[in-house]
């Protein structure tokens, strides 16, 4: 019974930590399940004085282990790597987990910034910046000194150049994403030039499993041309809908009734600056 109460209380918080650490929905879910299983198998759980910290410690160290074991695999990844899309992750007002699932810190752009940090830096940064643990608590979790954790955090924070003000409101972002799609379908290049930054970058993650651009496509002309070619290639075979992807409006594209692409976006000066497309079927299985 106690484990069930802890699960309901901390599951979302622990998932949001693991997902930010790993960039994988399925691995994050497995990690959280393992943490509660470990707690449930304790000979005497009454010896745990801070159950929240205990669970966070298990999740953090499991994530560190996974990141170390997958480092070589990531180096051999074919084409751009993008996190698994997190769909409909927004929380309702009044949900106490809302502060841990704030949309700006689960956006695709933010998750990619986190990838610039090594595993330990990422853990220290998230535990301090998002989950507000003290340096002493973080030190106990990851097995380093408090002073060392403080240094790691400040070094990591300098590396993360993220401006939350660059993210438009949900309503504005939704309008721009819909206008982008409709303008593509209508061949309205003039409108596209208004919506999309001249230096837009398109990242396509196929993981070597499906056909996708293996290098980023840079520049509005090339990005528009690529999508116009895709529309011609799949004419009459595709459907799409709008949904929330990593806290912001995005697109789900079906080809022959199967999910093939999940699109998310980053904005700057009220224009689409970056387009992310996940096509790797292994990263869409959880959908």
Helices and strands as residue ranges (DSSP letters): H 2-22, H 25-40, G 45-47, H 51-69, H 71-75, G 96-100, G 103-105, H 108-114, H 119-129, H 135-142, H 146-159, G 164-166, H 170-186, H 189-195, E 196-205, E 217-218, H 220-233, E 238-245, E 248-255, E 258-268, E 271-278, G 281-283
